[in-house]
Structures are given as structure tokens and as C-alpha cells.
């Protein structure tokens, strides 16, 4: 739940090839709130896809940021974010 988040990390403009290593370090440090910026939508969606693929079932909260269009909202709803 959101009330359990003490610190939220914002992932923005990160190469999707690197995102899982970053998330691994954040989770190991006890940071369980992750926000992925959609300031570059395709990059952000690819980061979200990779995080979901690798870390599914782990105890963390994943949310989007910089959502600016209805299309992005609809796409996020389809992938459960």
C-alpha cells in the first residue's frame, strides 16, 4: 500500500537495458516505491514492461509519472499500472 512507502525513487530517462539493475539495487536498499516517468513515453513504457517482467510478484509499488495523454492512461490501464 502507498502508506508503506517511506521513500519513492523516480526512474526518468533511464536506458531500458539498465533499468532492471537499478531496480534491483533500489529494492535491496529497501526502497519499495518506484515511479517511472513517461516524459519519453516509449522509453518509459519499455522500462515498465521490463520491470514487470523481471520483478513480478515482489513486494513493491510501481506507478507512472508524467502521464499527459488519455492514450497513455489507457495503455497503462491495459498493462495494470
Secondary structure, DSSP 8 states (H G I E B T S, - for coil): -GGG-S-EEEE-S--HHHHHHHHHHHHHTT--EEEEE-TTHHHHHHHHHHHHHHHTTSS-EEEEE---SHHHHHHHHHHT-
